[in-house]
């Protein structure tokens, strides 16, 4: 498997897992900021193990934006916009 294929596989796996986790946390009466922090804390160790780093922010309308990049290179992996109330999300991945 090439490095690119491996990176794509890792990116798909981790971003899909984060979407699942976001769905589990959604609607749990968490504020958007607490939702963002809970998601970051729950995924921190796994992201480190796979060489990814996460940045996140909360918009004025309460949508949580998450970006995953590979440590060291800063190469884009995926970004997600998540509604912490419904769990609905959109995702953009570097690889399809």
MIKOL-413558 format. One line per field, with one value per residue: residue in three letters; x, y, z of N, C-alpha, C, O in turn; residue number from 1. Coordinates in Angstrom, 1 decimal. Layout:
BEGIN
residuo: (ALA, ...) $
n_u: (X, ...) $
n_v: (Y, ...) $
n_w: (Z, ...) $
ca_u: (X, ...) $
ca_v: (Y, ...) $
ca_w: (Z, ...) $
c_u: (X, ...) $
c_v: (Y, ...) $
c_w: (Z, ...) $
o_u: (X, ...) $
o_v: (Y, ...) $
o_w: (Z, ...) $
num: (NUM, ...) $
end
This chain:
BEGIN
residuo: (UNK, UNK, UNK, UNK, UNK, UNK, UNK, UNK, UNK, UNK, UNK, UNK, UNK, UNK, UNK, UNK, UNK, UNK, UNK, UNK, UNK, UNK, UNK, UNK, UNK, UNK, UNK, UNK, UNK, UNK, UNK, UNK, UNK, UNK, UNK, UNK, UNK, UNK, UNK, UNK, UNK, UNK, UNK, UNK, UNK, UNK, UNK, UNK, UNK, UNK, UNK, UNK, UNK, UNK, UNK, UNK, UNK, UNK, UNK, UNK, UNK, UNK, UNK, UNK, UNK, UNK, UNK, UNK, UNK, UNK, UNK, UNK, UNK, UNK, UNK, UNK, UNK, UNK, UNK, UNK, UNK, UNK, UNK, UNK, UNK, UNK, UNK, UNK, UNK, UNK, UNK, UNK, UNK, UNK, UNK, UNK) $
n_u: (0.9, 0.6, 2.0, 0.2, -2.3, -2.5, -2.7, -5.1, -6.9, -6.6, -7.5, -10.2, -11.2, -10.8, -12.2, -14.8, -15.3, -15.2, -17.5, -19.5, -19.1, -19.8, -22.5, -23.4, -23.0, -24.7, -27.6, -27.5, -28.0, -25.8, -23.9, -22.9, -20.2, -19.4, -20.0, -18.1, -15.7, -16.0, -16.0, -13.4, -11.9, -12.6, -11.6, -8.9, -6.6, -6.7, -6.4, -3.8, -2.4, -2.7, -1.3, -2.5, -3.8, -6.2, -8.2, -10.6, -13.7, -16.4, -19.2, -21.0, -23.7, -23.8, -22.8, -20.4, -17.2, -14.8, -11.4, -9.2, -5.8, -2.7, -0.1, 3.0, 3.3, 1.1, -0.7, -3.9, -6.6, -9.4, -12.5, -15.2, -18.6, -20.7, -23.8, -24.6, -26.9, -28.7, -26.9, -26.5, -24.4, -21.8, -19.3, -16.0, -13.5, -10.0, -9.4, -11.3) $
n_v: (-1.2, 2.2, 5.3, 7.4, 6.0, 4.8, 7.0, 8.0, 6.0, 6.0, 8.6, 8.4, 6.4, 7.6, 10.0, 9.1, 7.7, 9.9, 11.2, 9.4, 9.4, 12.1, 11.9, 10.3, 12.0, 14.1, 16.2, 15.9, 17.8, 19.4, 22.4, 24.1, 24.7, 23.0, 20.5, 20.6, 20.5, 18.0, 16.2, 16.6, 15.8, 13.1, 12.0, 12.6, 10.9, 8.8, 10.2, 11.2, 8.7, 8.0, 9.9, 12.4, 15.7, 17.8, 20.6, 22.9, 24.8, 26.9, 28.1, 31.3, 30.6, 28.2, 25.9, 23.3, 23.3, 21.2, 20.3, 18.1, 17.3, 16.0, 15.4, 17.2, 17.4, 18.9, 18.3, 18.3, 16.4, 16.0, 17.8, 18.8, 19.9, 20.2, 19.8, 20.2, 19.7, 18.1, 16.3, 16.2, 16.4, 17.7, 16.6, 17.0, 15.5, 14.9, 12.8, 10.6) $
n_w: (0.0, -0.8, 0.5, 0.2, -0.2, 2.2, 3.9, 3.0, 3.7, 6.5, 7.0, 6.1, 7.9, 10.5, 10.3, 9.8, 12.2, 13.9, 13.1, 13.8, 16.6, 17.1, 16.5, 18.6, 20.7, 20.2, 20.8, 23.6, 25.4, 25.6, 25.4, 22.3, 22.6, 24.7, 23.6, 21.5, 22.9, 24.3, 22.2, 21.2, 23.4, 23.7, 21.3, 21.3, 22.0, 20.2, 17.8, 18.1, 18.0, 15.4, 14.1, 13.7, 14.0, 15.5, 15.0, 16.2, 16.2, 17.2, 15.6, 15.3, 15.1, 16.4, 15.2, 15.0, 13.9, 12.6, 12.0, 10.6, 10.4, 9.2, 11.5, 11.6, 8.7, 8.2, 6.3, 4.8, 6.0, 6.6, 7.0, 9.1, 9.5, 12.1, 13.6, 16.9, 18.1, 16.5, 15.4, 12.7, 9.9, 7.7, 5.6, 4.4, 2.6, 2.0, 0.4, -1.6) $
ca_u: (0.0, 1.4, 1.7, -1.0, -3.4, -2.6, -3.2, -6.5, -7.6, -6.6, -8.4, -11.6, -11.5, -10.9, -13.3, -16.1, -15.5, -15.6, -18.9, -20.3, -19.0, -20.6, -23.9, -23.7, -23.0, -25.7, -28.8, -27.3, -28.1, -24.5, -23.8, -22.0, -18.8, -19.1, -20.0, -16.8, -14.7, -16.2, -15.5, -12.0, -11.3, -12.8, -10.8, -7.5, -5.5, -6.7, -5.8, -2.3, -1.9, -2.7, -0.5, -3.4, -4.2, -7.6, -8.5, -12.1, -14.3, -17.9, -19.7, -22.0, -25.0, -23.7, -22.3, -19.1, -16.3, -13.6, -10.5, -8.1, -4.6, -1.6, 1.0, 4.3, 3.2, 0.0, -1.5, -5.3, -7.3, -10.9, -13.2, -16.6, -19.4, -21.6, -24.9, -24.5, -28.3, -29.2, -25.9, -26.4, -23.0, -21.3, -17.8, -15.1, -12.3, -9.0, -9.5, -12.7) $
ca_v: (0.0, 3.4, 6.2, 8.1, 5.1, 4.6, 8.2, 8.1, 5.0, 6.5, 9.7, 7.9, 5.7, 8.5, 11.0, 8.4, 7.5, 11.1, 11.5, 8.5, 10.0, 13.3, 11.5, 9.8, 13.1, 15.1, 16.2, 15.5, 19.1, 20.1, 23.7, 23.9, 24.7, 21.7, 19.5, 20.6, 20.0, 16.6, 15.5, 16.7, 15.0, 11.7, 11.5, 13.1, 9.8, 8.1, 11.1, 11.1, 7.4, 7.9, 11.0, 13.5, 16.7, 18.3, 22.0, 23.0, 26.0, 27.0, 29.3, 32.1, 30.0, 27.0, 24.8, 23.0, 23.0, 20.4, 20.1, 17.1, 17.4, 15.1, 16.1, 17.3, 18.0, 19.8, 17.9, 18.2, 15.1, 16.1, 18.8, 18.5, 20.9, 19.4, 20.5, 19.5, 19.3, 17.0, 15.4, 16.3, 16.9, 17.6, 16.3, 17.1, 14.7, 15.1, 11.6, 10.1) $
ca_w: (0.0, -0.9, 1.6, -0.1, 0.0, 3.7, 4.5, 2.7, 4.5, 7.9, 7.1, 6.1, 9.1, 11.7, 10.1, 9.9, 13.6, 14.6, 12.7, 14.7, 18.0, 17.1, 16.5, 19.9, 21.7, 19.8, 21.5, 25.0, 26.2, 25.7, 24.6, 21.2, 23.1, 25.5, 22.6, 20.8, 23.9, 24.6, 21.0, 21.2, 24.5, 23.4, 20.2, 21.3, 22.0, 18.9, 16.8, 18.3, 17.6, 13.9, 13.6, 13.2, 14.9, 15.3, 15.4, 16.1, 16.7, 17.2, 14.9, 16.0, 15.1, 17.2, 14.4, 15.4, 12.7, 13.0, 10.9, 10.8, 9.5, 9.6, 12.2, 11.0, 7.4, 8.1, 5.1, 5.1, 6.0, 6.5, 7.8, 9.3, 10.2, 12.9, 14.4, 18.1, 18.6, 15.7, 14.9, 11.3, 9.6, 6.4, 5.7, 3.2, 2.8, 1.0, -0.5, -1.7) $
c_u: (0.9, 1.1, 0.4, -2.3, -3.6, -3.1, -4.7, -7.4, -7.7, -7.6, -9.9, -12.0, -11.8, -12.1, -14.7, -16.3, -15.9, -17.1, -19.8, -20.3, -19.9, -22.1, -24.3, -23.8, -24.2, -27.0, -28.7, -27.3, -26.8, -24.6, -22.9, -20.5, -18.5, -19.1, -18.6, -15.7, -14.8, -15.7, -14.0, -11.3, -11.4, -11.9, -9.3, -6.5, -5.5, -6.1, -4.3, -1.7, -1.8, -1.9, -1.4, -3.6, -5.5, -7.6, -10.0, -12.5, -15.8, -18.3, -20.7, -23.4, -25.0, -23.3, -20.8, -18.3, -15.1, -12.7, -9.5, -7.0, -3.5, -0.5, 2.3, 4.2, 2.1, -1.0, -3.0, -5.8, -8.8, -11.3, -14.6, -17.3, -20.5, -22.6, -24.9, -25.9, -28.8, -28.2, -25.7, -25.0, -22.8, -19.8, -17.2, -13.8, -11.3, -9.0, -10.9, -12.8) $
c_v: (1.2, 4.3, 7.0, 7.3, 4.9, 5.8, 8.4, 7.2, 5.5, 7.7, 9.3, 7.3, 6.6, 9.5, 10.3, 8.1, 8.8, 11.5, 10.6, 9.0, 11.2, 13.0, 11.0, 11.0, 14.1, 15.0, 15.9, 16.8, 19.7, 21.4, 23.3, 23.8, 23.4, 20.5, 19.4, 20.1, 18.5, 15.8, 15.5, 15.8, 13.5, 11.2, 11.8, 11.9, 9.1, 8.9, 11.1, 9.8, 7.3, 9.1, 12.2, 14.5, 17.4, 19.8, 22.1, 24.4, 25.9, 28.2, 30.1, 31.5, 28.6, 25.8, 24.6, 22.6, 22.3, 20.2, 19.1, 17.3, 16.5, 16.0, 16.2, 18.0, 19.0, 19.5, 17.7, 16.8, 15.3, 17.3, 18.5, 19.7, 20.1, 20.2, 19.7, 19.1, 18.1, 15.9, 15.4, 16.9, 16.8, 17.4, 16.5, 16.4, 15.0, 14.0, 11.1, 8.7) $
c_w: (0.0, 0.3, 1.5, 0.2, 1.5, 4.4, 4.2, 3.5, 6.0, 8.0, 7.0, 7.4, 10.3, 11.5, 10.2, 11.4, 14.3, 14.3, 13.6, 16.1, 18.1, 17.2, 17.9, 20.9, 21.4, 20.6, 23.0, 25.9, 26.5, 24.9, 23.4, 21.7, 23.9, 24.6, 21.9, 21.7, 24.2, 23.4, 20.9, 22.2, 24.2, 22.3, 20.3, 21.2, 20.7, 17.8, 16.9, 17.7, 16.1, 13.3, 13.1, 14.3, 14.5, 15.8, 15.3, 16.6, 16.6, 16.6, 15.8, 16.1, 15.8, 16.4, 14.8, 14.2, 13.2, 11.8, 11.4, 9.9, 10.1, 10.3, 11.4, 9.6, 7.3, 6.9, 5.6, 5.0, 5.8, 7.4, 7.9, 9.9, 10.8, 13.7, 15.7, 18.7, 17.9, 15.4, 13.4, 11.0, 8.1, 6.5, 4.3, 3.5, 1.7, 0.0, -0.5, -1.7) $
o_u: (1.9, 0.1, -0.3, -3.2, -4.7, -3.9, -5.4, -8.4, -8.8, -8.3, -10.7, -13.1, -12.8, -12.8, -15.6, -17.5, -16.7, -17.7, -20.9, -21.3, -20.5, -22.9, -25.5, -24.6, -24.6, -27.4, -29.7, -26.7, -26.6, -25.2, -22.1, -19.8, -17.4, -18.4, -18.0, -14.9, -13.8, -15.0, -13.4, -10.3, -10.5, -11.5, -8.6, -5.6, -4.5, -5.4, -3.6, -0.7, -0.9, -1.9, -0.9, -3.4, -5.8, -7.1, -10.7, -11.8, -16.3, -17.8, -21.2, -24.1, -25.9, -23.4, -20.1, -18.7, -14.4, -13.2, -8.9, -7.2, -3.5, -0.1, 2.5, 4.8, 2.2, -1.9, -3.3, -5.5, -9.3, -10.7, -15.2, -16.7, -21.3, -22.2, -25.4, -26.0, -29.3, -28.6, -24.8, -24.6, -23.3, -19.2, -17.8, -13.2, -11.7, -8.8, -11.7, -13.9) $
o_v: (1.3, 4.1, 7.2, 7.8, 4.9, 5.7, 8.8, 7.6, 5.4, 7.7, 9.8, 7.6, 6.6, 9.7, 10.9, 8.2, 8.7, 12.1, 11.1, 9.1, 11.4, 13.6, 11.3, 10.9, 14.9, 13.9, 15.6, 16.8, 20.5, 21.4, 22.4, 23.0, 22.8, 19.6, 18.3, 19.3, 17.9, 14.8, 14.5, 15.2, 12.8, 10.0, 11.4, 12.0, 8.8, 8.4, 11.0, 9.8, 6.7, 9.2, 12.9, 14.2, 17.5, 20.1, 21.4, 25.0, 25.0, 29.3, 29.6, 31.7, 27.8, 24.7, 25.5, 21.7, 22.8, 19.9, 19.2, 17.4, 16.1, 17.0, 15.3, 19.0, 19.9, 20.2, 17.1, 16.1, 14.7, 17.8, 17.9, 20.4, 19.4, 21.1, 18.5, 18.2, 17.2, 14.8, 14.7, 17.9, 16.0, 17.8, 16.2, 16.6, 15.3, 14.2, 11.3, 8.1) $
o_w: (0.8, 1.0, 2.4, 0.8, 2.0, 5.3, 5.1, 4.0, 6.6, 8.9, 7.8, 7.9, 11.0, 12.4, 10.8, 11.9, 15.2, 15.1, 14.1, 16.8, 19.1, 17.9, 18.3, 21.8, 22.3, 21.1, 23.7, 26.9, 27.4, 23.8, 23.5, 21.2, 23.7, 24.8, 21.8, 21.3, 24.3, 23.6, 20.6, 21.9, 24.4, 22.3, 19.4, 20.4, 20.2, 17.0, 15.8, 17.1, 15.6, 12.1, 12.1, 15.5, 13.4, 16.9, 14.5, 17.4, 16.0, 16.9, 16.8, 17.0, 15.7, 16.9, 14.9, 13.4, 14.1, 10.7, 12.5, 8.6, 11.3, 9.8, 10.6, 9.4, 6.4, 6.6, 6.6, 4.1, 4.8, 8.3, 7.0, 10.8, 10.1, 14.4, 15.7, 19.5, 18.5, 15.0, 12.9, 11.7, 7.4, 7.5, 3.3, 4.5, 0.6, -1.2, 0.5, -1.8) $
num: (1, 2, 3, 4, 5, 6, 7, 8, 9, 10, 11, 12, 13, 14, 15, 16, 17, 18, 19, 20, 21, 22, 23, 24, 25, 26, 27, 28, 29, 30, 31, 32, 33, 34, 35, 36, 37, 38, 39, 40, 41, 42, 43, 44, 45, 46, 47, 48, 49, 50, 51, 52, 53, 54, 55, 56, 57, 58, 59, 60, 61, 62, 63, 64, 65, 66, 67, 68, 69, 70, 71, 72, 73, 74, 75, 76, 77, 78, 79, 80, 81, 82, 83, 84, 85, 86, 87, 88, 89, 90, 91, 92, 93, 94, 95, 96) $
end
